[in-house]
Amino acid sequence: MNLTITDLGERLQMLRKAMELSQKELAATLEVQQNQISRLENGIGGTLEMLLQLVNYYGEHFHLHSMFSEEFEVIKKSENLSQPLVYNSIAVERLKLLKTEFSDQITDIISIIEKEGSC
């Protein structure tokens, strides 16, 4: 997957919404124009400086290690947990998702094999 400016804009919007902020509120916090936020979130333009300002701001509140990767997740930072515990909780959440995904697939495979065996 190649990350597009539209994908990046969607991710920025997800981060803002996770903070329960409107574009206007975020713009006021960063002391920028609301249309600058809007243009980046809609993937229709913006400056590198504005993008970096948003990434730096969101980096104070979220783990952004996946911001520019194919697998993006909104993961809030927890101030009361140590770094290893934060990553452990991230790993546990991902494993839970994988368990659900693969459990369904394994059930389907077992069903197919059982049907073939009864022929």
N, C-alpha and C positions, 0 to 999 in steps of 0.2 A: 504494500500500500504506500502510495506517495501522499504525504500530508499536504493538503491544499490550504490556501488562505481561508476558504470557507470552513474547512474542518477546524482550523485554529480558532476562528471566530465563534464557532459553536462551543468549543471547549471553554473559551473565555466567558461566554454567556452562562454556561453551566456553573462555572466557579462563582460568578456574580450571584446567580440565583441561589446557590448553596449558602451564600452569606445573607440571603433574603434582602438584597439591595436592589433598588431600581437603578437604571442608568444615570438618572439625575442625581441620586444620592451618592453613587460612586464618583461621578464627575465632581461633585462638590467636595468630597473627601480628598480627591487627587488634585483639586484646583485646576481642572481642565473643562473644556466644553463637552456637553453631553453628546453632541454629534460626533465627536472623536471616538467615544466609546461605541456608539451605534455603528459607525462605519467599520470599525474593526470587527465587531461581533457579527455584522452582516457580510463580512468578507468582501467589502467593496472598496476598501482603502484604509489608509492610516499611515502613520509614520512609524519607523523603527523605534524611535524614542518613546512613542506612546505605548507600543507593544512591550518594550522593556520596562516601562513604568508599571504597567499592569502585571507583568510577570513578577516583578519585584514585590509589588503589593500583595498579590495572591500568594507568593512564596512565604509571606509571614503567617499565613493562615492555613495553607494546604501543603501537602507533599506533592511537588511538581515533577518528580523524577520521570513521570510518564507523559508529560505535557506534549512532547514532540515525537512520541512513539506511536506505534499502531494501537497498542492496548492502552487506552486512557481511562483513568479512574479518578474520581473526586474523593480524595482522602484528607480529611481535616487533621491538622496537627493537634495533639493533645499535650497541653503544657504539664500535666501531672504525671506523664509517663516518661521513662527513660528511653533513649533512642532504640536500644535493642528490643524493648517491649513493644514499641510502636511498630517496628518492622515485623515482629512476631504476630501482632494482631492483623497486620496487612496480609501476611502469609496465611493465617488461619481463614480469613475471609475469602481469599482466592481459592484455597483448598475446598472450602464449603461449596463454592460455585462449581468447581471442577467435579466434585463428588456428585452433585446433582446432575450435571451434564452427562458424565460418564455412566452414572447409574441407569439413566434412561436408555442410553445406547447399549449397555451391557444387557439390560432386560430385553431389548429388541433382538439382540444377537442370540440370546438363549432361546427365545421364542422361535426364531428362524431355524436354529439347529434342531430343536425338539420337533418341529414340523417336518423337517427333512428326514429325521430319524424314524418317524412313524410311517413314512411312505413305503 
